[in-house]
Amino acid sequence: MSNIIFLFINNIKNSSAHVRPLEFTESFISLISLSISSINEIIKSTNFCLYINSECVFVIKKLMS
């Protein structure tokens, strides 16, 4: 009987030891995904601003000539 209890307690300890790293891994993956999404949005915004800037420069050059 005591062996069964010991095995049960051992399994609980092992399972909780595996759950915690998995939680951290899932959280870490979520943060990386969010960071990548943010970087992609920043790149899109920057590209749009550069496009608008180049259009403004083009129009100003046309007006000046």
C-alpha positions in Angstrom: 0.0 0.0 0.0 2.8 2.5 0.9 4.5 1.7 -2.5 1.3 2.7 -4.3 1.1 5.9 -2.4 4.7 6.6 -3.1 4.3 6.0 -6.8 1.1 8.2 -6.8 3.0 11.1 -5.1 5.9 10.6 -7.4 3.7 10.8 -10.5 2.0 14.0 -9.2 5.4 15.6 -8.7 6.6 14.6 -12.1 3.5 15.7 -13.9 3.5 19.1 -12.2 7.2 19.5 -13.0 6.3 19.0 -16.7 3.3 21.2 -16.7 5.1 24.3 -15.5 7.7 24.4 -18.3 5.0 23.8 -20.8 3.1 26.8 -19.5 6.2 28.9 -19.8 6.9 27.6 -23.3 3.3 28.4 -24.5 3.6 31.8 -22.9 7.0 32.4 -24.5 5.7 31.3 -27.9 2.8 33.7 -27.6 5.1 36.5 -26.7 7.3 35.8 -29.7 4.3 35.6 -32.0 3.1 38.9 -30.7 6.5 40.5 -31.1 6.7 39.3 -34.7 3.2 40.6 -35.4 4.2 44.0 -33.9 7.4 44.1 -36.0 5.5 43.3 -39.2 3.0 46.1 -38.5 5.9 48.6 -37.8 7.5 47.6 -41.1 4.2 48.1 -43.0 3.7 51.5 -41.3 7.3 52.5 -42.1 6.9 51.4 -45.7 3.7 53.4 -46.0 5.3 56.5 -44.6 8.2 56.2 -47.0 5.8 55.8 -49.9 3.9 58.9 -48.9 7.2 60.8 -48.5 8.4 59.8 -51.9 5.0 60.9 -53.4 5.3 64.2 -51.7 8.8 64.7 -53.0 7.7 63.8 -56.5 4.8 66.3 -56.4 7.0 69.1 -55.0 9.6 68.4 -57.8 6.8 68.6 -60.4 5.5 71.8 -58.9 9.0 73.4 -58.8 9.8 72.6 -62.4 
